[in-house]
Amino acid sequence: MTRAIFKTLNLKTQKVICENGNTETGALYSAKFERTHYAASRALLRIMTHDTILNARLSHLSRDVNMQSKIPEDISFFSKTDAGIQDAFAKKRTEILKPLLRFLSKMNVHPNFISVAGLIGAITAGVLLPVNATYSMYALIFHLLSDGVDGPLARFQNRQSAKGTLIDVFIDHTSLVLMVISAIYASLASAAWLIGYAVSYVSLIAVSISLNLINKPLLFSIRTKYWFYALIYVDVFFNISLLSPLVILSTIYMTAHSIYGIMILAR
């Protein structure tokens, strides 16, 4: 900015001297140039100082926001026993699925895309269950397959992240709640017990994550989600209603387990 002003005024000074031979006029332009240069320099200094302060404030604010929104890297809802079993199973599953994972990676498929596709499958299954149970089960199977692929794909592509884990946990258990609501509309079990099942399941997940974050995980917990899906499948295709006993026993167990976990958190 100051260089441009200097160049412009200097050229005007030279022009006046050459055309008029008047050094006084040239000196006048030079004096104006000095005053303008000084004013421009001060203005530029104020702008630079203001920008520096503003950038510092924005940087500080950005750090605060990042610290507040940081998702813990070790987020998990597995108990101690489950975690070991899950790790071993995950490694074997990744080995088995390697050809599919290579193909999806070549197609630039992101793991989160698989997770969202699984959620769409769960929504479709939930909508169809009261209307067409057979097609609902096909959509549910698609959801479960997607749920089994997104994690291995993230590990295969080295894209594991706390946000990805959180998305997976959210979609996974939102899908369960959607299927519970659908089971209520399809009258597969008592509405009161199905609501209790969903509430106790979500509560146990929240307690488990909280305990894992403070390094006090539950020693063991039974994950009933897949049993829930399996018994819906049995009810639809074999007309054998076993869902009610599972829902009642699971609700009692998960409620008691959640209370125990809350007592640990309260200590």
N, C-alpha and C positions, 0 to 999 in steps of 0.2 A: 504493500500500500504506500509506504513512505518513499520507496524507490520510484514508483510511478509518478508521485507528486514532484519529486526532485527532477526527474527527467523532463516532465512537462514544463515546469517553471524555468529550468535551465535553458531549454530550447527557446522559450519566449524571450529570455534575457539576451541570448545570442542574436535572435532575430532583430530585436530593437536596436542593439549596438550596430549591427551590420547595416540596417536600413537607414537609420537616423544619425548614426555616428554619435549618439548621445549616451555618454557613459553614465550620466546622472539617472537617466531613465532606466538603464540597465541596473544600476545600483539599487534603484527603487524596487525593481522586480526581484532583485536578490534579497533585499530586506523583507519583502513580502514572502519570498520563498522561505527565509529563515523562520519567520513567525509561523507560517503554515506548517513547515516541517516540524517545528517544536510542538504545535498544537496537535498535529497528526500523531506524533510520537507518543504524546501523553494519552491521547484517545486510544491508540493501539495498546499501550501499556495497561490502561484500565480494562480494555476488552480481554486481554490475555490473562490479567489477574482475575477478572470475573469468571472466565472460562475455567481457570485452574481451580478456583474455589467450588464452582458448580460441578466440575468433574469429580472433585474429591468427595463432595456431598453425595453425588449419584453413586459413586463407587462404594461409599460407606453404606448407603441405603440398599444397594444391590447385595452386598455381603450380608446385611441383616435379613433381607428377604430370603436369600439362599439358605441361611442358617435356620430360619423359621420353617422353611418348606422342605428341608432336607429329609428324605425318607431313609430310615435306617437300612443299612445294607443287609443285616441279618434277619430281616423280617421273615417269620415262618409261623405256621400254625401246627407243626408236628410236635408230638411229645418226644421224649428221649428215645424210647423204644422205636416209635414210628420213624424218627429221623434216620436211624441206622438202616432200617429196612428199606425206607424210601430211597436212600442214597445207593444202596446195592441194586435195587430194582431199576433205578434211573439209568445206571451205567449199562445194565444188560439191555434195557429197552432202547437206548441210544445205539448200541451195537447192532441190534436187530433191525432198526429203522434206518440204518446208514444209507442204503440205496435211495430210499424215499427222501431222506434229508439232503442228499447230494442233488437230487433232481429239483427239489424245492429251492435250494440255494442257487442253482444255475438259473432258475426262473426268477431270481431276486424276490422271492416271497419272504416277507418279514414275519417273524413269530407273532407279533401283535395282530397281524392280519388273520392268522389261523385262530387266535383267541376270539377275535370279533366274529369270525365265521361260526365258531362254536356257539357263541352267544345267540346268533341268529338261528342256529339249529335248535337251541333250547327254547327260544321264543316260539318258533314254529311248532315244536312238539307240544308246548303248553297250550297254544291256541287250538291245535287239532285234537287234543286228547278227548274233550267232551263231544267232539263232532265225528271224528274218524280216528279211532284209537290205533288202528293198524299203521296208517301213515305217520301218526304221531310217534310211534315207536321207531320208525325208520329215521325220523328227524332226531330223535333222542340218541340213537346209535351214532349218527353223524356228529352230534355234539360231543359224545364221549370219545370218539376217535380224534376229533380236533383237540380235545382236552389232553389227550395222550401224546399229541405231536408237537404242540407249541413249545413245551418245555425242552424236549430234546433238540428241537430246531434252534432254540435260543443258545443252547450249549454248543451245538455243532457250529453255529456261526459266530460263536464267542460274543454273543449279545446279551448275556445275562446282566440284569440290572435290577435294582430295588423297585424301580417304577414298573418294569415288566412283571416282576413277581406280584406287585400290588394289583396290577391289572388282571393278572391270572386269578388271584385270590378273589377279587371282586366279581369277575365274570363267573367263576366256578360256583360261588355260593349264591349269587343272584339267580343263576340258572336253577339251583335247587329250590329257592323260594318260589320261582315261577311255576315249577312243576308241582309244588305243594298246593299253590292256589288253583292250578288246573285240576289236581286230584280232588279238591273240594267241589269244584263245579261238576266233575264227573262222578261224584258221590262214591269214590273208591274207599273212603273211610270216614270216620266221624270228623266233622268240620272243626270241632273244639280241639280234638286231639291233634289234628293236622296243623292247626295254628300253633298249638303248644310245641309241636315238634319243630316247626320252623323257627320259632322264637328261641327255644332252648339250643338249637343247632347253631344259630348265629351268635348267641351269647357265649357258647363254649368256644367258638372260633375266636371271638374277641378276647376272651380271658386267656386262651392259649397263646395268642400273639403277644399279649401284654406280659405274660409270665416269661416267655422266651426273650423278650427285650430286656428284662432285668436279670436274665440268666438264672431263672428259677423255673425251668420247664416242668410240666406235669410228667410223671414217670411213664404213664400209659394212658391212652384214651382210644376208645373204639370209634372209628369213623364209619358212620352208618349210611352215608350218602349212597354208596353203590348198592348196598342192600335195598335201600328205598327204591332205586331205579329198577333193580332186578325183580323185585316183587310186583312193581307196576307191570313190567313185561310179562310176568307169569300170570297176572290177573287178566291182561288183555288177550294173550294168545292161548292160555290153557284154562281160563275161567276158574282159577283157584284163588280165592281171596285170602291172602296171608298178610296183607298190608296193615290191617288194624292192630294185630298183636305187636308187630315191629314198631309201629308208631307209638303205641302206649309205653312199651318197655324202654324204647330209645328216649322218649321224652323224660321219663322218670330218671333214667341213668344220666342223661346230659344235664338235667337241671341240678341234680345232686353234685355232679362233677364241677359244674360252673360255680356253685356255692362254695365248694372246697377251694377252687382256684381264687375266688374273691377273698376268702379268708386269708390265703397266702399273700395276696396283694395288699391286704389291710394291715399286715404285720409291720 
